[in-house]
Amino acid sequence: MTTRHQETTIYEQIQASPRFQELRKKFRSWTFPMTVAFLAWYLLYVLLSGFARGFMAAKVLGNINVAMIFGILQFVSTFLIAWAYSRHAASKLDPIAEELRHEVEGKNS
């Protein structure tokens, strides 16, 4: 029977391990820049909508204007980022996380 202190110790050991630190670094090195890029893209859309109304109202094709295209591209970029993160996680993060999970399970046995 394991005590709560022993379980905490196992997870603290894993957290301090080089593999876990590598996992965190790979997660952060993709997630933080992508978050900044997406927020910048979103804020550009908001700022242009508020302060460049003439530009955003410019008709591109029929009744389709720049604002509508930018709005649709917000959805497209969200889905592309989710897809790219899924690929990144599957190739770079999941294998390390799986190793760590097996290590924890082995220590808990």
Stockholm file with secondary structure:
# STOCKHOLM 1.0

chainA/1-109         MTTRHQETTIYEQIQASPRFQELRKKFRSWTFPMTVAFLAWYLLYVLLSGFARGFMAAKVLGNINVAMIFGILQFVSTFLIAWAYSRHAASKLDPIAEELRHEVEGKNS
#=GR chainA/1-109 SS CCCHHHHHHHHHHHHHSHHHHHHHHHHHHHHHHHHHHHHHHHHHHHHHHHHCHHHHHCEEETTEEHHHHHHHHHHHHHHHHHHHHHHHIIIIIHHHHHHHHHHHHHHHC
#=GC SS_cons         CCCHHHHHHHHHHHHHSHHHHHHHHHHHHHHHHHHHHHHHHHHHHHHHHHHCHHHHHCEEETTEEHHHHHHHHHHHHHHHHHHHHHHHIIIIIHHHHHHHHHHHHHHHC
//
